[in-house]
Amino acid sequence: MNSYDLVIIGGGISGIWTAYIAASIGKKVVLVESGLLGSGGTGRCAGIHTTQLALEIDVKLSKRSLELYDEFADKYDFEEIRNKCGFLSIEESWMAKESSKMLSNLGVTHSLLSSDELREFVPGIIIRDSELGVYTPHDIIIDISLLYQAIRKVLKNLNVDIYEYTTVKSVEKDDRVIKSIKSDGSTEFNGEHYVFAAGAWNKTLINRLGIWQLPTTIYVCQALTFSKPANMKIIPLYFQDSHIYMRPEGATRLVIGNGYAKIIEDPDSYPNRAEPEYIEDLAEKICDRFVDPSEIKVISGWSGPCSTTPDGYPVLGRIPGFDNAYIFDGLNGYGIMRAPAMAELLVHALVRDAWKELPTTFDPSRFNGLRNYEPRVIELHS
Ligand SMILES: Cc1cc2nc3c(=O)[nH]c(=O)nc-3n(C[C@H](O)[C@H](O)[C@H](O)COP(=O)(O)OP(=O)(O)OC[C@H]3O[C@@H](n4cnc5c(N)ncnc54)[C@H](O)[C@@H]3O)c2cc1C
C-alpha cells in the first residue's frame, strides 16, 4: 500500500493547486485522477482570470490567485502559461462607478474609461453613451494546456505521485477517520489527510462512499469559437447587459460565452458540443455589439460541467463528521480565479490545524442537516 501525507482526488484546477502548494512545503502527495489531468471542467474552460467579480471575497481570492500564477510562472520560468492582456468590463455608468469603488477599496489597479475612450480602445465594438468601461490591466488569460504541461513537470520534480486513469471507487473508514481509498484497479492509497477535489463529480462520489451529503448543483456551461478578421483588435472583455464575455484566441478567433447554465444530474451527461439554441441566442446577442457583424462567424462550440452550492459560495474545509477528510468544491464558473488562493488557504489550515482562519462563508458545516434546497445557479459577475 502507498502512504502519503495528502491524498488528493481529482486533477482539475483545485486538485493540482492543492498538490502543488502542499508538495512545495515538503508534504508527500498523491494525485488520483479518473482520466488525464485536466480532463474535467478545467480542460473545458475559457481560461479567463479577472479580478472584476461581484463579491468582495471573490475579488480577494482572484487577486491572490493572480499573484500565485505569477509566482509559479516566474519561479519555474513558465511565462507562457498566461497572457497578461488585461480585462475590460463594459457597464452602465452607475454600475461601473460602483465596481470601480469596490476595486479601489480592495487595492485592485484599474481605470475607468468614458464611452469615447472605449470606442477608441475597442474600435469594432458598439458602445452606448450611457456606458463606461472598467479596465484591469493586470488580469490574465491562462493557457490551460500549457499550464498542465508546466504543472506536470513541477509536480514530478516535487515528487508528487500522479495516478491517471485511476478512479476512486471505495473507501475504508471508521467513525471519524478515512483509513484508505481504493481505485477501480484496486490500487490502495493510504493518507493522513484526504482532499476531495473532484469538481462536479464530488457530489455523487462523496455520497456513494457514505461520507456526506454534499448539497451541490451540477450544471453545464457552454462556450463558442468565432472567427474574426486578423486586424480587429479585441482584448478580453465582458458586457454587463448581456453577461457575455469574450477573449481573443490567436489572431483570427474569439472565444465567447456567458453565464447560461443548464442543470444536470450526472456530470458525465454533459453534451460536449454546444446546443443549437445556445449558439443562435449567443450569436444574435453578440452581433448586436459588433459594428460589422458580418465579420464574425461561429466556428464551433463546446460545453463542460460545473458545480455550485445553494448559496453560491465555494465549500472548503473539513467534511462534517470526519477528522481527516476535506472538501474543495463549488467553484462555479470561477475555478481558474478562485482555486489557487483557495488551495493555499486549505493547505495552510490543514498544516497548522487552523480551521478558524478559513472564511466562515466557505465552511462545509453551514449545510449540515440541509435536506431540501433549490437547485439554482447564482450569477456572480457584476
Ligand atoms: C465552458 C466553460 C467555460 C469556463 N470558463 C471559465 C473561465 O474563463 N474562468 C474560470 O475561472 N472558470 C471557468 N470555468 C469554470 C471552471 O472550469 C471550473 O470552475 C473549474 O474547472 C472547476 O475545477 P475543479 O478542479 O473543481 O473541477 P474539474 O476540473 O472538473 O476537476 C475534477 C477532476 O476530478 C476527476 N474525478 C472525478 N471523479 C473522480 C474519481 N472518482 N476519482 C478520481 N478522479 C475523479 C475528474 O476527471 C476531473 O478531472 C468554465 C467552465 C466551463 C464549462
The ligand as a Gaussian input file, in Angstrom:
#p B3LYP/6-31G(d) Opt

LIG

0 1
 C      -17.358000      26.309000     -20.942000
 C      -16.727000      26.693000     -19.635000
 C      -16.013000      27.892000     -19.540000
 C      -15.414000      28.251000     -18.319000
 N      -14.646000      29.373000     -18.284000
 C      -14.017000      29.719000     -17.139000
 C      -13.156000      30.846000     -17.113000
 O      -12.940000      31.502000     -18.128000
 N      -12.563000      31.176000     -15.933000
 C      -12.771000      30.444000     -14.785000
 O      -12.234000      30.816000     -13.732000
 N      -13.560000      29.338000     -14.797000
 C      -14.183000      28.965000     -15.940000
 N      -14.976000      27.844000     -15.963000
 C      -15.202000      27.120000     -14.705000
 C      -14.043000      26.181000     -14.385000
 O      -13.830000      25.327000     -15.484000
 C      -14.384000      25.367000     -13.129000
 O      -14.714000      26.234000     -12.069000
 C      -13.182000      24.531000     -12.698000
 O      -12.679000      23.798000     -13.784000
 C      -13.540000      23.568000     -11.584000
 O      -12.352000      22.898000     -11.255000
 P      -12.354000      21.639000     -10.312000
 O      -10.942000      21.294000     -10.057000
 O      -13.237000      21.893000      -9.137000
 O      -13.099000      20.503000     -11.152000
 P      -12.635000      19.640000     -12.510000
 O      -11.758000      20.475000     -13.331000
 O      -13.875000      19.146000     -13.052000
 O      -11.744000      18.534000     -11.848000
 C      -12.275000      17.422000     -11.180000
 C      -11.498000      16.200000     -11.632000
 O      -11.865000      15.085000     -10.812000
 C      -11.808000      13.931000     -11.615000
 N      -12.613000      12.880000     -10.969000
 C      -13.957000      12.779000     -10.928000
 N      -14.328000      11.690000     -10.236000
 C      -13.192000      11.081000      -9.823000
 C      -12.916000       9.898000      -9.083000
 N      -13.902000       9.111000      -8.604000
 N      -11.618000       9.544000      -8.879000
 C      -10.600000      10.316000      -9.358000
 N      -10.822000      11.453000     -10.061000
 C      -12.092000      11.842000     -10.288000
 C      -12.371000      14.389000     -12.954000
 O      -11.953000      13.544000     -14.009000
 C      -11.808000      15.799000     -13.066000
 O      -10.616000      15.854000     -13.836000
 C      -15.565000      27.436000     -17.163000
 C      -16.269000      26.229000     -17.268000
 C      -16.824000      25.843000     -18.487000
 C      -17.533000      24.532000     -18.570000

